Every structure is written in C-alpha cells, then in structure tokens.
Amino acid sequence: MTDERSRILVVDDSRFMVRFLTWHLERAGYDVSSIDHGDVAMAALREGRPHAVILDHLLPGKNGSEISRLMRGAPDLAHIVQVMVTGQTFSEDSGDAIREAEVDAVFSKPVSPAALLAKLEELGVPPNAAQVAASAVRAESPHFRRALKLLASAIPDDTPLAFALVVRGERIWMGPAEADDLQRVADVEVDGDMGMEAYGRSYDVRTVNLAQGLLKAALEIGIRAGETADLYREIGDTYEGLGTVQGLASDSSLLLEPATVRERLVDAIGSLWPDCGVVLWRIQAETATPVHVHDVELPAERPASVGVVGRVLESGVATVRNAAGPPDPEEPELAGARSVAAVPVVLGSACDSVIVVSSTTRGGFDSQAMGLLKTMAALAALVLEQGRLRDDMLKTQRLRREVEISGTIQSTLLHGNVPAPSASLEVAVRADASRSVAGDFYDLYTYEGGQRVDVLMGDVMGKGIPAALVGAAVKSQFTRFASSEHATGIPLPQATPAQIVSAVHRHVEAELIEVERFATVVFACVDTKTRRLTFVDCGHTPVMRIHARTGEVSELPKPEFEGVVNLALGMDLGTQFEEVAVPFEPGDRFVFYSDGVTEAADEAGEQFGEDRLRDVLAARPDASADELADAVRDAALAFAADGDPGDDLTVIVIETKAVAAELNGAQNGNGVQVLELAAERGQLAEARAFLRRVCGNGHGHHFSEETLAELELALTEAVSNVVRHAYAPEQRGRMRLESRWSDAGLHIRLVNWGTPFDGVSPRPPVELEAAEGGLGLGIIRRVMDEVSYTRGEGGSNCLDLLKRVEGGR
C-alpha cells in the first residue's frame, strides 16, 4: 500500500451505524464514504474503487450477501476486501446466506471498533502509513505540523515564506523549500523541546507581520488540537474504570463464591488507582473489622462509630475529604493522607461493609471517581445479596440462575417507581423482563402534588450485563438532573425536557462513544395545569396519544431541527436536542413503549408492529390506564412466538384528568367559571353545588330561594339529558359547565361531545319527548328566559341558558 489513505465504502441503511463506523474509521486514518441502498452498491464500488467494503446484511434492494456474490463474480471488484455486519445470528435463515457469500469477515452488531480495525489490518487494509509515522515525532508535533501546512497553503504567491517545526534542535520543513536563500523573519517557542520558525526573502514589515500572524495562528490551532487529544486520553482513563466494573460484572465465579467479592473489590480498586491505599471494613454489630487491604498495613479492629467509617454509618451515604487535615490518632492508616473517600456497601437496609480509599499524592476524588466507587460498591452488594440464595441456586439449572440474577439487576438498577394516582393523573406501568438481561430502563418523577409527571424511557444498544450497567448509569444521571435544581442550575420543576436531556448528554455522551454504546431515550413532561405535554425524543419509539373527545389514536410528532431528528445518546458529541410541546385535553391518554412491544415476532418472523399497536389502542377508547397497559402487554405476548417477545417489554400509560382548579369551579381570566364532569348520574349533585356557588357570587345580583330551586331543577334536567342521550352506554362521556354574570343576568352553557341533538326547538321530535324519563324540555323552557342550541368547535353540542335578573336587559 502507498501513503494514500485506504478507502472504505460503508453500505448500511442505518444512519446511526454509518455515523458510528465512520467516526471510528476516520479517527484511525481511513478515507470513508457511504451509501444506504443495495441497488446502487455496484455502481458506487466501481466509481470509488475502495480497498474494502463493509456490508450490512439486511438492506433495501439487494442485501449484503447478494452484493458479495456479484463482487466475487466481477473481475474488477473481486480483489476488494469484504466485511459483513449483521444483527442476526447464524442460527437464523440468514446464516447460510452469509456463509455462501464467502465474505472475508463477519461481525455481529454491536460491532467492536477495536476488533474491526484489527481485522482490517490483518486483511491487508491498513490506515494511512504517513499519519501513523507522524505520531512518532513527539506527541504534540503532528498537531503543529498540520496547522503549519494548513496555514502555509494560504500564503499569497507574491510573499514567499517557508516554515519549519523545530523538534529537539532538528528542523522539519513545512514550506516549499529549505531556507538556503531565506532569512528568519519570525519564530515562536512552544516549549523547551519544540518551536516554530518562519523564513522569508526580505525582512520588510509586511513579511514579518504576515509570518508572525501565521505562527500565532498555528500555535493556537496546535494547542487546541493537543487539548482535544488530552481530553480523549482523559476519557480513555475514565473508561478504564468502567472496564474494571464490567470485568467484575462478567466474572461468573463471583456468583458461585460471593464471599470473595469483597477481596476482588479491593483488588479492583487497587488496580484502578495503584497510588492509593484501600481498606475494606466489615461491619458486624458495633464493630468494624478490616478484612482486606491494598498498599496499607492491616489496621486493628475498632468500634464502628470511629472516624470516617463512623461518619459513613451515621449518614448512610458516601463521604469524601479532599483537603489535608490533622491526623486522627484512632485512624493511623490515614496518617499523611491528602484525600480520603469512603463508600458503603449496603445490603437491604443494613451496611455490610465500608470501603475507605486514601492517597498521599492525589489532590482529591472528583465526582467521576466517586461514581466509579459507588458503582463497584453497588455491584458488590448485588453479588453479596445473591449469595444468600446460593443454596437454592445450586439446585437449579445454570440458565435459570442467570435469569434470576439478571432480573434482580434490572429491577434494582433499571426500573423506577410508579407514582400513586392523583386527582390530575393516573399512571400505569407494565415491565416484563426478557429471558436475557437487556438495557431497557424507565423512571417517573412527580411534582406539584401530582399535577405534573416527568416520564423517562430508554434502551441501550446491545444486551447482557454491560448494556444493563450502561443503562443504569444513564438512568442515574437522569434521576440526578430531573430531581435536583443544583444539577441544571434551574429551579425545579421549571427545567424543560430539552434542558434536562442536554445536561445528561454533556455528562455521558463522550463516555458512551468510548464504550461503543448508544441509548435511545424519550423524556416527557406531562403538565395538567398547562395541559401540555413537552418531550424530547432521541431515536426512541414514537409516543401514542388517544384523544378523549374522538377516540382517535395518533402518533406524536418527532422533535426535529432543520429537518433532522434528534440522535440517540452516544452518537455524536455535538448533538443539540429539540423538544416538542403538544396541547391536550382532560381525559387524553399517552402511551410510551419499548421496542420489545413492536418488535415482538411470531413464528414466521413477522413483527407485531405499530399498526397492530394502534388497533389495540383504538379498540379501547375509554379504557383506564391500567386496562390499556394490560391490553398492550397481553396483545404483544399473545402475538409473540411461545409468548416470548425476545426483548424487554415495557409499557407506560399516562391518563390525564381535570385539574383540581377545574373540579372546584375555578374562575378564568374572562370571568367564566368552569366545571368538568363525567357524563354520569353521580355528577348531578356536583352540578347543583356548582350552581349554588355561582349564584352565591352574583356581583350584586341574587335570586330568591324559590327561583334558585327552579334553576337547580332546570339544570338537573339538562344534565340528565346529556347523561341519558348523548353517549352510548359503553362510552365514558364527559361534559363541561360554564357560567358567567352579565348585566342581563346569569348565563349557563352546558357542553358535551356526544351524539348531536337539538333539544330546544319549539316542537322537539315526538320520540324524544316520549323517551324513558323524558327530556324535561318543558321545564327548562319554562324556568329559563332564553334557551338555544348550537354546534361548537370540535363537534361539541352547546346548550345556552339565560336567567334574567330584575332590571336585566
């Protein structure tokens, strides 16, 4: 291969996968292009002449296996290295097709970038050799070299300048020629080992100023590039810690001998921070016993109330001391420590152990370090808790044992609490774990006496304990930012979904990219005071809405900016998140669900899909939140082969109700008092009480007790008409009372959204007059001074009544 960068063509219809592969391949030094349709692959291969092609197996048009066979049969393309990526397993029908294609390598999704890059080198497709060689000349040198080359290309032709990068006294020329006939006109020192010099034919002001300006620009660009490289190194160091956590999580021997987890925990922390001392104190009754240490002499047993261990036991939370202080004579192992961190290992409600980490050199333990310690302590607690079930687990098959552990991890780390019903909202959750642990997570956060609920649902790419751990980490960040005004700097609950998601994104995005994971997320705020649902969707399944007025099922629009929807967390460091606000009416219901619902497949491989989900929701327009959640889960499980959807199945239903202010007949800004009611006979007393409250605040007008009794009778007849005749017996109808005073008297409007009928014309239909119970139209017309019926906005039926006061117009 020459120094020309190896060219790679990515053929994949997943925008996420293309960006994921491109990001890692370009960082390694490859030239990457992509297409998203199988039918144009052959033309793209002949035009671009890549050294390697990465084929997704499932594509629109020709699939990856078909493209591979066509390439092998084409003399001009047969030499191109072929790599297949697939989300399917070889046990499926696609396995034979992939093998028959005779590709050079096959990777299952999620693809490991490190493994892919190693395989490309093995197959004779290395990255740009010149770029690799440049990195050998001091860590920062490539950044300044590239900056000098970039700026040298912008020099005007009439001002000949040459540049040199000086590394340990050796000049590396960047310009068109060496400085045999030029004189040095400007220089700048980067540090003691490296500098930059500019040479020109003359020492005039223009040449000197131009050279100095270009050197300053090169220095600034090089420093920024170096800082970025340092940032990536720091991220790598951070995820060395996550790798330690994942190593503990994947060690199956700990499940058989959970007592060793404490020792392994100390060893893991010691390997992560070899410059630190570690002591694990076992807490039994009132005594703290040191059982495992790293780089510290074994302390003596002591009372559990002493020192930093005592402070942790008293508070029940982790503690950190990042400033040197006087040594405690009762803690000789901490003498000379500049920083100390202590984290409890909690089993149930009791503290089993306390991990104390100390350093004589570290300036302190930051939130990142404390997060790693807490995660490892939580993992140890989970393993120890499982140890209590060891005797029972030994009597079962290994598969059943793993499923039980997976279920515990999911329910402990990934699932949230379901808020109790309130006067404004009712929430139902159904969460069925799959047979293998996955990365689905959810939580709900309530505010303002239950009038607002924030909903979180997400799914991490991949399965297994690593995906579950990443899901738990992302969920914990949402809990942090959704429940603490200090995290976002915005008093709760004013923080918007976009602000919360952006805050979480800043803290997890780089780490997700580094561990080669991404998470789809939907975060929504349902506020019954403003009657708005505001949400951010990051590549998750759509939110469904059931309109209370019509029973229609619709899909909420995806937030987007300039035609581009939000990316999943972990896809792009620079992602900005847009939100959408959707007004709703009392009684509307919103359904959030994981892809375990829509991707549940029958024996033929057909998926349940969104159309079947809509059918389930549309068939139950009046179902409660609990009934809807049960219906969705039961339908997906009944459709799936053997009742197994193959993935976690999560459903959250939010049912909105009238807010408390409306139920009390609150007055709006136009002087209109409003009462929302269900179309049921039990609401008649509430309607009469509303009328009496309105008449008790008559702005100087009042009715006699006899007139008030007649008004109650007329209103009762009008409301009864709606209850009996507006809705079918199986419908959960609703109605609204509105009232206001004017100079003319008391105006009452009764609104419903049921079957339209004109019950106030001088000669109503005979069948209505003869209906069981009657319509009471005669009473209404006799008591009220004016009666009219109109069809209102949204298909509503409006009965308007006026009762004049003495002197009214």
HELIX and SHEET records of a PDB file:
HELIX    1   1 ARG A   15  ALA A   28  1                                  14    
HELIX    2   2 GLY A   38  VAL A   40  5                                   3    
HELIX    3   3 ALA A   41  GLY A   48  1                                   8    
HELIX    4   4 GLY A   64  ARG A   72  1                                   9    
HELIX    5   5 SER A   94  GLU A  100  1                                   7    
HELIX    6   6 PRO A  113  GLU A  122  1                                  10    
HELIX    7   7 ALA A  129  ALA A  134  1                                   6    
HELIX    8   8 SER A  141  ALA A  152  1                                  12    
HELIX    9   9 VAL A  205  ALA A  249  1                                  45    
HELIX   10  10 SER A  253  LEU A  256  1                                   4    
HELIX   11  11 PRO A  258  THR A  260  5                                   3    
HELIX   12  12 VAL A  261  LEU A  272  1                                  12    
HELIX   13  13 GLY A  307  SER A  315  1                                   9    
HELIX   14  14 PRO A  332  LEU A  334  5                                   3    
HELIX   15  15 SER A  367  GLY A  387  1                                  21    
HELIX   16  16 ARG A  390  MET A  393  1                                   4    
HELIX   17  17 ARG A  398  ILE A  409  1                                  12    
HELIX   18  18 GLN A  410  LEU A  414  3                                   5    
HELIX   19  19 GLU A  448  GLY A  450  5                                   3    
HELIX   20  20 GLY A  464  SER A  483  1                                  20    
HELIX   21  21 GLU A  485  THR A  488  1                                   4    
HELIX   22  22 PRO A  497  GLU A  514  1                                  18    
HELIX   23  23 ASP A  595  THR A  598  1                                   4    
HELIX   24  24 GLY A  609  ALA A  618  1                                  10    
HELIX   25  25 ALA A  625  PHE A  639  1                                  15    
HELIX   26  26 ALA A  641  GLY A  643  5                                   3    
HELIX   27  27 ALA A  660  LEU A  663  1                                   4    
HELIX   28  28 ARG A  681  GLN A  683  5                                   3    
HELIX   29  29 LEU A  684  CYS A  695  1                                  12    
HELIX   30  30 GLU A  705  HIS A  725  1                                  21    
HELIX   31  31 VAL A  766  GLU A  769  1                                   4    
HELIX   32  32 LEU A  777  VAL A  783  1                                   7    
HELIX   33  33 GLU A  793  GLY A  795  5                                   3    
SHEET    1   A 5 ASP A  31  ILE A  35  0                                        
SHEET    2   A 5 ARG A   7  VAL A  11  1                                        
SHEET    3   A 5 ALA A  52  ASP A  56  1                                        
SHEET    4   A 5 VAL A  81  THR A  86  1                                        
SHEET    5   A 5 ALA A 105  SER A 108  1                                        
SHEET    1   B 4 GLU A 170  TRP A 173  0                                        
SHEET    2   B 4 LEU A 161  VAL A 167 -1                                        
SHEET    3   B 4 MET A 194  GLY A 200 -1                                        
SHEET    4   B 4 GLN A 183  ASP A 191 -1                                        
SHEET    1   C 6 ARG A 302  PRO A 303  0                                        
SHEET    2   C 6 THR A 287  HIS A 294 -1                                        
SHEET    3   C 6 GLY A 277  GLN A 284 -1                                        
SHEET    4   C 6 ALA A 350  SER A 359 -1                                        
SHEET    5   C 6 SER A 339  LEU A 347 -1                                        
SHEET    6   C 6 THR A 319  ARG A 321 -1                                        
SHEET    1   D 5 LEU A 425  ASP A 432  0                                        
SHEET    2   D 5 LEU A 649  THR A 656 -1                                        
SHEET    3   D 5 ARG A 589  TYR A 593 -1                                        
SHEET    4   D 5 MET A 544  ILE A 546 -1                                        
SHEET    5   D 5 VAL A 553  GLU A 555 -1                                        
SHEET    1   E 5 ALA A 438  TYR A 447  0                                        
SHEET    2   E 5 ARG A 452  LYS A 463 -1                                        
SHEET    3   E 5 ALA A 519  ASP A 527 -1                                        
SHEET    4   E 5 ARG A 532  CYS A 538 -1                                        
SHEET    5   E 5 VAL A 580  PRO A 583 -1                                        
SHEET    1   F 2 GLU A 560  PHE A 561  0                                        
SHEET    2   F 2 VAL A 564  VAL A 565 -1                                        
SHEET    1   G 5 GLN A 673  ALA A 678  0                                        
SHEET    2   G 5 ARG A 734  TRP A 741 -1                                        
SHEET    3   G 5 GLY A 745  ASN A 752 -1                                        
SHEET    4   G 5 ASN A 797  ARG A 804 -1                                        
SHEET    5   G 5 GLU A 786  ARG A 791 -1                                        
END                                                                             
